[in-house]
Amino acid sequence: MTQISTQKPHRVAFIGAAAVILLGIALLISPWDGLIVALAWALIIAGGIASAMTLYFVRVPSR
């Protein structure tokens, strides 16, 4: 079983946020319409917020 490095968890979070953004973009260019477009935008916004939070918490010094 693969172990996730606990010293650099921000890399895993950042990759996850990028995957969510890419999934949202893929849903936007898909031929489906209606609620899927709203879901796509929600995923893109959530991924952007998650990546911004990840970058912020990497920069903030821990106590």
Secondary structure, DSSP 8 states (H G I E B T S, - for coil): -----SS-HHHHHHHHHHHHHHHHHHHHTSS--THHHHHHHHHHHHHHHHHHHHHHHHHS---
